[in-house]
Amino acid sequence: MRGIPSRNLIFGSQPSNSFAFVMFGFLWQGSSAVFSTTCGRGRVDKLGMASKPYLEFPLQKDGEYDEVKKQREKCREDEVLCRRILQMAKEVSQGENHGSVKPPPEPSPLRKARFFQANMRILITGGAGFIGSHLVDKLMENEKNEVIVVDNYFTGSKDNLKQWIGHPRFELIRHDVTESLLIEVDQIYHLACPASPIFYKYNPVKTIKTNVIGTLNMLGLAKRVGARILLTSTSEVYGDPLVHPQDESYWGNVNPIGVRSCYDEGKRVAETLMFDYHRQHGIEIRIARIFNTYGPRMNIDDGRVVSNFIAQAIRDEPLTVQLPGTQTRSFCYVSDMVDGLIRLMEGDNTGPINIGNPGEFTMTELAETVKEMINPEVKIITVENTPDDPRQRKPVITKAKELLGWEPKVKLREGIPLMEEDFRKRLGIPRKN
Ligand SMILES: NC(=O)c1ccc[n+]([C@@H]2O[C@H](COP(=O)([O-])OP(=O)(O)OC[C@H]3O[C@@H](n4cnc5c(N)ncnc54)[C@H](O)[C@@H]3O)[C@@H](O)[C@H]2O)c1
């Protein structure tokens, strides 16, 4: 409490032996306030909830005396303040107002220098991965962009970036985001994190470190250089959702101790850190909640369902549908995803904003589509499911449409052949005539 006086006020309507009342407890520390509300029935003086050094109001009996009057005046003022705080809390919880308490940190003075013609310096963590490398391609199209990729190559590969290595506006740094990084940049796309269950479960402690320490490091960098930072969060923050479809106001149904928690809970903490840095330090943040994305350059054997089915169909292996097969997912083609991420970064909204394709498919339907389009000879078989696999997933993208003017353009039946072509090239298996 750093010696700042704290007080807990009890106020309400006329106390009597039995009445409904609202209790607001204030705990002030500098400009931040923590509060709680409790509703109940009973006598204020019997609650025993207001401990020292909190103020307690004497019960009114026959006549009001001056001290009580003064306290009542003060109480009214506090009540107004309290209502305001509750309103702010409500707005924040509903995603209406993520207003920062501080102005954003100043970017480098060079950015404002009269004769300094600067490019936009963009850092992409995890830029050697699937989505990251497509984002690099898109950002490099703009001659005013300089792109710096930081990656530890855990699931990514230099191969994904080979067309840019040696380009004067491109830099590639082998670096692990769990270590701090000191560079000057204007924007940070923070993607570093394995996205496939096979990889994130392989070393769950490292996965959660990447999400927590890695995000802290990137936020620290954003704070130091005044950069805007975008986090690629995930639909996994909704867990096994109890509402369907999922919009951004849903708080999720996540197992905190399961085998997927290193990823799901890691991303939830990463989102918390983003908002805490935003409110406490004025950092400009953007959060994208990405739903299943597919396309060329996905790791062929990374266990994600689209890559699994396409690789199996190309290799003449049975398509393995995890039981019960009725679980649903929505699939967004990677070029649509990259477009959504750039719009979010360039726009004015912090998010979180769902970015995904609302077209919903059961796993059996997906297997049948892949079979029909790539290899009608192949069998579809069922296999055991993994723990905590969500039963349904489908984004509500109203926010993305209204705030970013974004919606996906590529249909699943258009995206599958593009991915098939890339997989055939990498597997060295040409199409049969
Ligand atoms: N692909 C999807 O369907 C999907 C869905 C939801 C969210 N996301 C999120 O999007 C981002 C990119 O996903 P992706 O599909 O491209 O995954 P990916 O595994 O292909 O890419 C992740 C990249 O991060 C790198 N990386 C991992 N840990 C790192 C560390 N500690 N330090 C530096 N680099 C590290 C990997 O080497 C890889 O290049 C991830 O944050 C993921 O959580 C993806």
The ligand as a Tripos MOL2 file, in Angstrom:
@<TRIPOS>MOLECULE
LIG
   44    48     1     0     0
SMALL
NO_CHARGES

@<TRIPOS>ATOM
      1 N1         -2.0800  -21.6660  -37.7330 N.am      1 LIG1
      2 C1         -3.1750  -21.5930  -37.0200 C.2       1 LIG1
      3 O1         -4.1860  -22.2140  -37.3550 O.2       1 LIG1
      4 C2         -3.2060  -20.7240  -35.7970 C.ar      1 LIG1
      5 C3         -4.3810  -20.6660  -35.0560 C.ar      1 LIG1
      6 C4         -4.4230  -19.8640  -33.9320 C.ar      1 LIG1
      7 C5         -3.3270  -19.1100  -33.5710 C.ar      1 LIG1
      8 N2         -2.1910  -19.1920  -34.2870 N.ar      1 LIG1
      9 C6         -1.0370  -18.4090  -33.8370 C.3       1 LIG1
     10 O2         -0.3770  -17.8140  -34.9320 O.3       1 LIG1
     11 C7          1.0380  -17.8100  -34.7130 C.3       1 LIG1
     12 C8          1.7530  -18.4550  -35.8780 C.3       1 LIG1
     13 O3          1.2560  -19.7580  -36.0430 O.3       1 LIG1
     14 P1          1.7890  -20.7140  -37.2050 P.3       1 LIG1
     15 O4          0.6850  -21.5800  -37.6030 O.co2     1 LIG1
     16 O5          2.4910  -19.9150  -38.2220 O.co2     1 LIG1
     17 O6          2.8150  -21.5960  -36.3680 O.3       1 LIG1
     18 P2          4.2780  -22.0720  -36.7280 P.3       1 LIG1
     19 O7          4.6350  -23.1110  -35.7310 O.co2     1 LIG1
     20 O8          4.3760  -22.4220  -38.1660 O.co2     1 LIG1
     21 O9          5.1270  -20.7480  -36.4900 O.3       1 LIG1
     22 C9          5.5760  -20.3540  -35.2360 C.3       1 LIG1
     23 C10         6.9810  -19.7870  -35.4030 C.3       1 LIG1
     24 O10         7.4450  -19.3460  -34.1220 O.3       1 LIG1
     25 C11         8.7830  -19.8160  -33.9540 C.3       1 LIG1
     26 N3          9.0310  -19.9320  -32.5280 N.ar      1 LIG1
     27 C12         8.4440  -20.7720  -31.6340 C.ar      1 LIG1
     28 N4          8.9270  -20.5570  -30.3990 N.ar      1 LIG1
     29 C13         9.8170  -19.5350  -30.4980 C.ar      1 LIG1
     30 C14        10.6580  -18.8650  -29.5720 C.ar      1 LIG1
     31 N5         10.6610  -19.1980  -28.2870 N.pl3     1 LIG1
     32 N6         11.4500  -17.8720  -30.0250 N.ar      1 LIG1
     33 C15        11.4610  -17.5200  -31.3380 C.ar      1 LIG1
     34 N7         10.7010  -18.1410  -32.2610 N.ar      1 LIG1
     35 C16         9.8850  -19.1330  -31.8420 C.ar      1 LIG1
     36 C17         8.8230  -21.1400  -34.6800 C.3       1 LIG1
     37 O11        10.1250  -21.5740  -34.9990 O.3       1 LIG1
     38 C18         7.9730  -20.8170  -35.9000 C.3       1 LIG1
     39 O12         8.7660  -20.2710  -36.9250 O.3       1 LIG1
     40 C19         1.2600  -18.5130  -33.3780 C.3       1 LIG1
     41 O13         1.3810  -17.5350  -32.3820 O.3       1 LIG1
     42 C20        -0.0080  -19.2940  -33.1740 C.3       1 LIG1
     43 O14        -0.2850  -19.4880  -31.8150 O.3       1 LIG1
     44 C21        -2.1020  -19.9900  -35.3970 C.ar      1 LIG1
@<TRIPOS>BOND
     1     1     2 1
     2     2     3 2
     3     2     4 1
     4     4     5 ar
     5     4    44 ar
     6     5     6 ar
     7     6     7 ar
     8     7     8 ar
     9     8     9 1
    10     8    44 ar
    11     9    10 1
    12     9    42 1
    13    10    11 1
    14    11    12 1
    15    11    40 1
    16    12    13 1
    17    13    14 1
    18    14    15 2
    19    14    16 1
    20    14    17 1
    21    17    18 1
    22    18    19 2
    23    18    20 1
    24    18    21 1
    25    21    22 1
    26    22    23 1
    27    23    24 1
    28    23    38 1
    29    24    25 1
    30    25    26 1
    31    25    36 1
    32    26    27 ar
    33    26    35 ar
    34    27    28 ar
    35    28    29 ar
    36    29    30 ar
    37    29    35 ar
    38    30    31 1
    39    30    32 ar
    40    32    33 ar
    41    33    34 ar
    42    34    35 ar
    43    36    37 1
    44    36    38 1
    45    38    39 1
    46    40    41 1
    47    40    42 1
    48    42    43 1
@<TRIPOS>SUBSTRUCTURE
     1 LIG1         1 GROUP 0 **** ****
